[in-house]
Amino acid sequence: MNVRYRIELSQAERDELTTMLSRGKHAARKLKRAQILLAADAGSSDDAIARAVAVGGSTVYRIKRRFVEGNLERALSEEPRPGAERKLTGKEEALLVATACAKPPKGRARWTLELLAGAMVKLTEHKSLSHETVRRRLAENDLKPWRKDMWCIPQVDGEYVARMEDVLDLYAEAPDPKRPVVCFDESPVQLIGEVRQPIPAEPGQLERYDYEYRRNGTVNLFVVLDVHRPWRKVKVTERRAAEDYAQCLRELVDVHYPNAEYIRVVQDNLSTHSGGALYQAFPPAEARRILRRLEFHYTPKHASWLNMVEIEIGVLRGQCLDRRIDDPKRLRREIAAWERQRNAARARIKWMFTTDKARAKMGHAYPDTSKES
């Protein structure tokens, strides 16, 4: 008898599946199972789900059965498959992981699959071990010892904490038009042109473009983002010298916030990000007039993630600049169009990290003041 399983998800389960699909960071098979469960919960038939998700009807039936007879985790996870016994035991797999996390042999920059397979043969009773076995066991433990990432490891001291909490408190304040908070940063952009004309997309054929390209120099973007209202401004300049920075600050004071008593500017520690840039660009009286309307707040060193405008620059690159643009005039037009659309859509950065969360999550990194001097 073909039993019909009825799917009724709780709101928490729906939210979990919806979040999983929106992020798209799981295996394709797992995402399809999530789609099947959501569609079944919405009342779609098995045949309709199978067509929409591009799976067989038996797959839909099996996922629904595993949910009803088990739970959400069982429905999303892989069932044990028949096959040969695993080559490595639990202890041997732990040894492989430990070896991959250790220093490579002398004379080698990093571990490779071949080196790890050879090391495991020496450390265990296996006469041979395939590269694929090693790769799969490492993948299960999310290890890729032949790759490495470079990043800045910040020194979390009193100065770091003070600047971090200063910025977070600014973000948490209620909006005050007389004392707006803006985030400021700059970003270089390469002007890249086509050597050969791309071939437009057609039904059944992706757009094609030549791998060869032409460099036409670089320009700089100064980006300003209002923390408490849906507004941003992008200015394209040929360089990012102190004089260009000073011009942006004058526009901030006289054009964008003429009625503000003073503007609180969150920025990083670049050498040009100071009041001195104003004195390099303008007469002393003018520089002082602008500076009286500004209040600088600096992010900690190696903590650009605290500057909200970094997120906005990432959005700009993903939505507008992820293509080849070789002409500064065209670049300005495209960025201006993106800026107008994003401001009209009232898009905002939803900042969730607060001072209280910083103390809770990063408490171990805060300076230890319990020790007696």
C-alpha positions in Angstrom: 0.0 0.0 0.0 1.3 3.4 -0.9 1.2 5.4 2.3 0.7 9.2 1.9 2.7 11.2 4.4 1.5 14.6 5.3 4.0 17.3 6.1 3.1 19.9 8.7 6.1 22.1 9.7 6.3 24.3 12.8 7.0 27.9 12.3 10.5 27.4 13.7 11.1 24.6 11.1 9.9 26.8 8.3 12.2 29.6 9.4 15.1 27.2 9.6 14.5 25.9 6.1 13.9 29.3 4.6 17.1 30.6 6.1 19.0 27.6 4.7 17.8 28.2 1.2 18.4 32.0 1.3 22.1 31.5 2.3 22.7 28.6 -0.1 25.8 27.4 1.7 24.8 23.7 2.0 25.1 20.8 -0.4 22.7 20.9 -3.3 21.1 17.6 -2.2 20.3 19.1 1.2 18.9 22.3 -0.3 16.6 20.2 -2.5 15.3 18.3 0.5 14.5 21.7 2.2 12.6 22.7 -1.0 10.7 19.4 -0.9 9.6 19.9 2.7 8.6 23.5 2.2 6.6 22.7 -0.9 4.9 19.7 0.8 4.0 21.9 3.8 2.4 24.4 1.4 0.2 21.6 0.1 1.8 20.8 -3.3 1.3 17.4 -4.7 4.2 14.9 -5.0 4.2 15.1 -8.8 4.3 18.9 -8.7 7.1 18.9 -6.2 9.1 16.4 -8.3 8.8 18.6 -11.4 9.7 21.8 -9.6 12.7 20.4 -7.7 13.8 18.2 -10.6 13.9 14.9 -8.6 12.0 11.6 -8.9 8.7 11.0 -7.2 10.4 8.3 -5.0 12.7 10.9 -3.7 9.9 13.2 -2.6 8.1 10.2 -1.0 11.3 9.2 0.8 12.0 12.6 2.2 8.4 13.0 3.5 8.5 9.6 5.1 11.8 10.3 6.9 10.4 13.6 8.2 7.1 12.0 9.5 8.8 9.0 11.0 11.8 10.8 12.3 12.4 14.6 12.4 13.7 17.5 10.4 17.4 16.6 10.9 16.8 13.0 9.6 14.9 14.3 6.6 17.7 16.7 5.6 20.6 14.4 6.3 22.1 11.6 4.2 21.1 8.0 4.9 23.9 5.5 5.3 24.6 4.0 1.9 25.7 0.4 1.2 29.3 0.0 0.0 32.8 -1.0 1.0 33.9 -0.6 4.6 35.6 2.7 5.4 39.3 2.4 4.9 40.3 4.4 8.0 39.0 3.7 11.5 37.9 6.5 13.8 41.4 6.6 15.5 43.1 6.6 12.1 40.9 9.4 10.9 41.7 11.4 14.0 45.4 10.8 13.3 45.0 12.0 9.7 43.4 15.2 11.0 46.1 15.8 13.5 48.8 15.2 10.9 47.2 17.6 8.5 47.1 20.3 11.2 50.7 19.8 12.1 53.7 21.3 10.3 54.6 19.7 6.9 57.8 17.7 6.4 61.1 19.7 6.1 61.6 21.1 2.7 57.8 21.3 1.9 55.7 24.4 2.2 52.5 22.6 2.9 50.8 19.2 3.1 49.5 17.7 -0.2 47.2 14.6 -0.6 50.2 12.6 -1.7 52.3 13.6 1.3 49.4 12.8 3.7 48.7 9.5 2.1 52.4 8.5 2.5 52.6 9.7 6.1 49.5 7.6 7.0 51.1 4.5 5.5 54.1 5.1 7.7 52.0 5.7 10.8 49.5 2.9 10.4 49.4 -0.7 9.2 48.0 0.2 5.8 50.1 -0.9 2.9 48.6 1.8 0.7 46.1 4.6 0.8 44.5 6.4 -2.1 44.5 10.2 -2.5 40.7 10.1 -2.8 40.4 8.4 0.6 42.5 11.1 2.2 40.6 13.9 0.4 37.2 12.6 1.5 38.2 12.2 5.1 39.7 15.7 5.1 36.6 17.1 3.4 34.4 15.6 6.1 36.4 17.5 8.7 36.4 20.7 6.6 40.2 20.6 6.2 42.2 21.8 3.2 45.9 21.9 4.4 47.2 22.8 0.9 45.4 26.1 1.2 45.9 29.0 3.6 44.4 32.4 4.1 46.1 35.6 5.0 44.5 38.0 7.4 45.4 40.5 10.1 45.3 39.2 13.6 44.4 42.2 15.8 45.9 42.9 19.2 42.9 43.3 21.4 44.1 45.7 24.1 42.6 48.6 26.0 42.8 50.9 23.0 41.1 48.4 20.7 38.3 47.9 23.1 37.8 51.6 23.7 37.6 52.4 20.0 35.3 49.4 19.3 32.8 50.3 22.1 32.9 54.0 21.0 31.8 53.0 17.5 29.2 50.5 18.7 27.7 53.0 21.0 27.4 55.5 18.2 25.5 52.9 16.1 23.1 52.2 18.9 22.2 55.8 19.6 18.8 57.2 18.6 18.8 59.2 15.3 19.6 62.9 15.8 19.5 65.1 12.7 21.5 67.7 14.5 24.3 65.2 15.2 24.2 62.6 12.3 26.6 59.6 12.3 28.2 58.7 9.0 30.6 56.0 8.0 33.4 57.0 5.6 35.9 55.0 3.5 37.5 54.8 0.1 38.1 51.9 -2.3 40.2 51.7 -5.5 38.6 50.5 -8.8 40.4 49.2 -11.8 39.2 50.4 -15.2 39.2 47.3 -17.4 38.2 47.2 -21.0 37.5 44.5 -23.6 40.0 43.5 -26.2 37.3 41.8 -28.2 33.6 42.5 -28.2 31.6 40.1 -26.0 29.0 37.8 -27.6 25.5 38.5 -26.2 23.6 35.7 -24.5 21.0 33.7 -26.5 18.5 31.1 -25.6 20.5 28.1 -24.6 23.8 30.0 -24.8 25.5 32.0 -22.0 27.0 35.4 -22.7 30.6 34.9 -23.7 33.5 37.2 -23.3 37.2 36.9 -24.0 39.6 36.1 -21.1 42.0 38.8 -22.4 41.3 42.3 -21.2 42.9 45.8 -21.2 43.9 47.8 -18.2 43.0 51.5 -18.4 44.3 52.6 -15.0 42.5 53.0 -11.7 40.2 55.5 -10.0 39.2 55.9 -6.4 35.8 55.8 -4.7 35.0 57.8 -1.6 31.9 56.3 0.0 29.7 57.9 2.7 26.9 56.0 4.5 24.5 57.5 6.9 24.1 55.1 9.9 20.5 56.2 10.9 18.8 56.9 7.6 18.8 55.1 4.2 21.3 57.4 2.4 24.7 56.9 0.8 26.9 59.0 -1.5 29.7 57.7 -3.8 32.2 60.1 -5.3 34.6 59.0 -8.0 38.0 60.7 -8.0 41.3 60.2 -9.9 43.2 59.7 -6.7 42.8 59.5 -3.0 45.2 62.2 -1.8 44.6 64.3 1.3 43.2 67.1 -0.8 40.6 64.8 -2.3 39.6 63.6 1.2 39.4 67.2 2.4 37.0 68.1 -0.5 34.8 65.2 0.5 34.6 66.5 4.1 33.7 70.0 2.9 30.9 68.6 0.8 29.8 66.6 3.8 29.5 69.8 5.8 28.2 72.3 3.3 26.2 70.1 0.8 25.0 67.0 2.5 24.5 68.1 6.1 24.3 72.0 6.0 21.9 72.1 9.0 23.7 69.8 11.3 25.4 71.2 14.4 28.3 68.7 13.8 28.8 65.4 12.0 30.2 62.4 13.7 32.4 60.5 11.1 33.4 56.9 11.7 36.6 56.0 9.7 39.7 54.0 9.8 43.3 55.0 10.7 44.6 55.9 7.2 47.2 58.7 7.5 45.1 61.1 5.4 42.0 60.7 7.7 42.8 63.6 10.0 42.1 67.3 10.4 45.5 68.0 9.0 44.2 67.1 5.5 41.9 70.1 5.7 44.9 72.5 6.4 46.7 71.0 3.4 43.8 71.7 1.1 42.3 75.0 2.4 43.4 78.3 4.0 43.5 78.0 7.8 40.2 79.9 8.4 38.3 77.6 6.0 39.9 74.5 7.4 39.0 75.5 10.9 35.4 76.3 9.9 35.0 72.8 8.4 36.7 71.1 11.3 34.5 72.7 13.9 31.5 70.8 12.3 33.2 67.4 12.4 33.9 64.9 15.1 36.1 61.9 14.2 35.7 58.4 15.6 38.3 55.8 14.6 37.8 52.1 14.3 40.5 50.0 16.0 43.5 49.0 13.9 42.8 45.8 11.8 39.1 46.1 12.6 37.6 47.5 9.4 34.6 45.1 9.9 33.4 47.7 12.5 33.0 50.3 9.8 29.5 49.9 8.4 30.4 51.4 5.0 32.6 48.3 4.3 29.4 46.3 3.9 28.0 49.0 1.6 31.1 48.9 -0.6 30.7 45.1 -0.9 27.1 45.6 -2.0 28.3 48.2 -4.6 30.9 45.9 -6.0 28.5 42.9 -6.2 25.5 44.8 -7.7 27.2 47.4 -9.9 31.0 46.9 -10.4 31.2 43.1 -11.0 31.9 43.6 -14.7 34.4 45.3 -17.0 34.1 49.1 -17.2 37.0 50.9 -18.9 35.8 54.5 -19.1 35.7 56.8 -16.0 32.6 58.7 -17.4 30.7 55.5 -17.8 31.8 54.4 -14.4 30.4 57.6 -12.9 27.1 57.2 -14.7 26.7 53.5 -13.6 27.6 54.3 -10.0 25.2 57.3 -9.9 22.4 55.1 -11.2 23.1 52.5 -8.6 23.2 55.1 -5.9 19.9 56.7 -6.9 18.2 53.3 -7.0 19.5 52.2 -3.7 18.6 55.4 -2.0 15.1 55.3 -3.6 14.6 51.8 -2.3 15.5 53.1 1.2 18.1 50.3 1.6 19.8 50.2 4.9 22.5 48.1 6.7 20.9 46.1 9.5 23.6 46.3 12.2 23.2 43.7 14.9 26.4 43.8 16.9 26.3 45.9 20.1 28.5 46.7 23.0 26.7 44.2 25.2 27.2 41.5 22.6 30.8 42.4 22.2 31.4 42.0 26.0 29.5 38.7 26.0 31.2 37.1 22.9 34.6 38.7 23.1 35.0 38.9 26.8 37.9 36.4 26.8 39.7 38.8 24.5 39.3 41.9 26.6 42.3 42.9 28.7 42.4 41.1 32.1 42.0 43.7 34.8 41.5 41.2 37.6 45.2 40.7 38.2 46.7 42.8 40.9 49.5 45.1 39.9 
